[in-house]
Amino acid sequence: MPLKDAATLSGNPPIVIAHRGASGDTIEHTLEAYQRGIDHGAEFIEPDLVLTKDGVLIARHENEISGTTNVADKPEFAERKTTKTIDGRDYTGWFTEDFTLAELKTLRAKERLPDVRPQNTPYDGQFGIPTFEEVLQLIKAHETKTGERIGVYPETKHPSYFASIGLAHEQPMLALLKEYGFEGADDPVFIQSFEVGNLQALDKKTDIQLVQLVADQGGPPDLPEILYADMVTETGLSEIARYADGIGPSKNLIIGRDDQDRLKKPTSLVADAHAAGLLVHPWTFRIENVFLPTEFQGGYTASAIGDVKAEIKTYLATGIDGLFSDNPREAALAVDQLGAE
């Protein structure tokens, strides 16, 4: 189906969001990954936001950092290893909220998926942990140099948990976004969360577009009585539209897979969301076999490279308004190629 016939909500081409930067090509949530995401054609870069002990927003996949930094190799921090219950689950390791920014700046980033992305492991130790402000400064520097304005798509990680320990996301995040020119509905910025309450609170504080993340199982951590499955019904989508501008669903909610791991026919989710006035930005498109449907895999190992562009084109035909990808170069090519067909 030609892209022009796949109706997005706005009628504009779908946006490409560099998921944690170009994390398929270098270590995620580093300034290098974000810059590569921009260089590879993404219109938006996506930092996950957690907080330090002294209240600074930093970019990490989770607040538990043993899998994404060399903290376990630092004897001076050995005693800070602990177990915490976050969103109903127990985690053991080292947590950003137990470190000052100065302490975290002594750490170095490492590849989170070394078995899947061994080509990224030579970068281990080369990059530090960026603050959210440093990410925004990178965007501004790119705009100053090239005239191209790149969008930012932050995710608030575990907002209820952080608020419960006196480290709420909202005030420092909104202040930084405003300082760097991201404060209105027309600015290239979305704030996303798997929780509901913080998005509802943000809706009263900002005109920035908000996106409700939706997984293909479970429910929002702050509302244990609700399932994500209920939120993607027509009634549920209408409720989301009261406080948010879009949904970020697992791609499996748009096109599921059969018992041979092949794509099935699309569901009605995109059409239903559009009928409720909601944008649809599914996640996450990745190039390795382990993440791809059977028909788009290549080679014989989990880490071998498949045809993610073909997978993306299948989803673009449903009318999605954008997509998250660890491989923004391939995602941008898929959008361009389908638009030219």
N, C-alpha and C positions, 0 to 999 in steps of 0.2 A: 504494500500500500504506500503510495507516495506520501511523504510527510505532510504535504499541504492538505491531504485528505484526512489526516489524523488530527482531529480537533482538540487542541489544548484549550483550557478554560479561557485564556486571554486571546487566543489566536496567534500568539507569538511562538517562535520556535522553543523547544524545550531547553532548559538550562542544564549545564554540566557542572556538577559540584565535586570538587576534588576532596574525596573522603579522607580526612586527616592529612591532606596534601596528596601528592603523588606517591601514596604509601606502597604501591606495588613496585616502585622503582628505587626507593630509598627509605630510610627509617621514618616511620610515621610520627606526626606531631613534632617535627623539627622545622626550623626556618628553611632548611634545604628542601624538605618535602613540600612545604607551601609554595616556595618559589618555583619548584619544578611543576607543581600543579598549575600555576599561572602560565608558565612557559609552554606547557603541553596543551593549553587551550581551554582550561576551565574558566567559567565566568564567576564562580564562587569557590572559596576555600572554606573548609570546615574544621574548626578546632573544638575538641571536647574540653570543657572547662571544669576544673576543680580548684580548690583553694589551699593556700599555705596557712601555716599557723598564724602568720601575721597578716592574713586577710588579702593576699595577692592572688589574683586569678592567673592560673597557668594552664598550659595545654598538655593534657595527659589523657590517655584512653580511660583510665580509672584512677581513683585516689590511691589504690594499692599499686605500688610502683616496682615491685621486684621483677616483674616480667618485662618492663620497658626501660629500666635503668640498671646501672651497676651498683645500686645501693647495697646489695648483699655482699659485695666485695670490699665494703668500707668498714674496717674494724671499729672506727669511732662511732658508727651508728648501729653496731650489733645489738645493743641493749634496747633499741627502739622497735625491734621486731615484736609483733603482738598479734592478737586475734581480736577482730571486731565483728559485730553483727550489723550489716548494712542492708537495708531493704529486705530484711528477713533471712538473709544468708550469712553464714560465717566465712570470713576471709582471714587468712594468716599472712602476714608480711609487714611491709613498711608503708606508712600512709602519709600522704602529702600534708595533712593537717597537723602532723606531729613534727614538722620541719619548718624552719623559717625559709624565706626565699633565698637568703644568703647561703644557707646550708644546701638547699636543693641545687643551687648554681654550681656546687662542687661536683655534682653527679654528671654522668654522661649517658646519653640515650643508647639503647640497643634494640635490635630487631625483635619484635614481639612474636613473629612466626618463623623462626629460623629453619624449621623442617620444610615449610612450604616455600619460603623465600630465601634459600641459602645464598643467592646472589646479593642479598642486602647485608649479610653479616660482615663483609669487609668494612662496612661503614660503622660498625660497633665502636663506640668510644670517640667518634669524630665530632659529634654534635651535642650541644647542651639542651637543657629544658627551657623552652621559650615561655615568657609571660604572654598574656593576652595582648598587653600593650605592644610588645615587640612584634606580634603578628600584625596588628593594626599599622604599626610603623612600616612594616614590610610592604603592606598594601599601598600605603601612602607614597612610599619611595618609588614603587613601580608606577603609580599614577603620575608622579612628578617627572619621572624619566621618560615615560612613553605616551602620556596623555590618556591611557586606558584605565578606566575605573573598574576595579575588581570588587566583587561583593564578598561579604563575610557571612557565615552561616553557623554561629556558635550553638553548641548543645550544652545545656546545664546538666551536669552529671550529679545524680543523687541530691537534688536540691532540698528535699525534706530533711535528709540526714544532715547536710551541712547547716541548714537553718537551725536544727536542733542543738548544734554545738556552737551557735553564735557566729556562724560564718556564711551568711546568706549571699547568694549570687547576685541578686537583683541590683542593689545600689551600685556596687563597683562596676558591674557589667554595663549598665545603662549609662553611667557617667563616662566610661571610656568610649563607648560607642558614640555618644554625643560629641565628645572631644574630637573624634576623628571623622565627624560628618555623617554618622549613621544614626538618624533619630526619627525619620519619618516613614510613612507608608510607601513613599515613592523612592526611597533610598534602597540600594541593593543590599538588603540585610534581612535575614530571617533568624528568629530565635526558636529553638526546638527543644522538646523535652518529652521523655516517656511518661512523666507525671502530668497530672491534670491541674492540681491546685496552684502550682507556681505559674502556669500559663494563664490561668484565670486571674491571678494577682497581677501579672504583667499586663494583661489586657486593660487593666484600669490605670496603669502607670505610663504606658507608651503607645505610640502609633505604629511602632515597628511591627511588621508582619510576623505572626506566630504560627508555629507548625506543631501539631500533635503527632508525636511518633507512636507507631502502632506495631507491635510484634505479632507474629503468627501463633503465639501461644501466651498463656499467662494474662496478666492485666497490669494496670498502672500501680507502681509500688505504694503510692499514697492513698489508693482506693482499693483495698484488697477485696472488696465485695463486688467489684466490676471486672469483667473480662474484656480483653481487647476484641474478642469475637463479637461482643455486643456493641462495641463502639463503631464497628464498620457496617452495621445494619443501617437502613435508611433513617430510623429513629435516632440511632447513635450518632450518625454523621450530622444530623440536624442539631443535636446537642453540642457537638464539637464546633459547629459553625457559629455558635453563640459567643465563643471566646477566641477562636483561632481562624486563620486564613487558609490553612491547608493541612494536609496529613502527610506524614512520612511513613508509609507502610512498608513492612517486609515485602519484597518483590513476590514472595510466594502467595500473598493475599491477592495479587493481581493475576498471576498465572501460576497455578499450582503444578505439582509434578505427580506422575503416575508411579506405579510400583517398580518401574524400570528407570526411574529418575528422569523421565522425559517430560517436556512441557505438555500440559493439557490445554484445553481451550480456556481463554481468558474468562475471568469472573466479571460481574457487573460493577466491580468496585469503582473503577475510574469514572464510569458514567454516573453512578450513584453519588460519588463525591462531587463531581461537577454540577449535578443537579442541586446539591446543597450549597453550591458556591465555593467549594473548597478546591484548592490546588492539590496536585498529587505528585509527590517526589519520592519514589521508591528507593530502597537500599537493599543490598550493596552489590554492585556489579564488579566482579573480579575475574582476572584472566586465567587463573590456574584451574586445572581440571577439577580439583577437590570442590570448587565452588560452582562449577558449571553443570547444566543439564547434560545428559548423556550425549545427545545429538550434536553438541557443540564442543565436545572434548577432543583433545588431540594428544598423540603419544600414549604412553602406557603407565605413567606414574601420577600420583596425586599432585605433584608440583609442576608437571608438564603444562605447556601453554596450549590453550584452546582458542576458539573463535568467539571471544566475548563481544565483538562487534555484531555478529549475527544474533546473539542473544539479545543485545540491546535493541537492535532493529525490531525484533519481535515485540518487545515491550513498547517501543515508540509507536508502533501501529495501534496500540490501545488508546492513545491520546494522552499519555502521561505528560506532565508539565515540566519535568526535570528528572534528574537521576543522580544518585550518589555513586561514585566509582573510585576504586583504588587506582584505576588506570585511565586518567582523564584524557590522555592522548587518544587512546582507542575509542573512548566514549565520544569525544568531540568529532572524530572521524566518522563514527557511525551516524551521528546527527547530520553531519554535512553530506555524507554519501546518500542517506535516505532522502534528504531534502532535494538532492539532485536527480533522483530517479523519477 
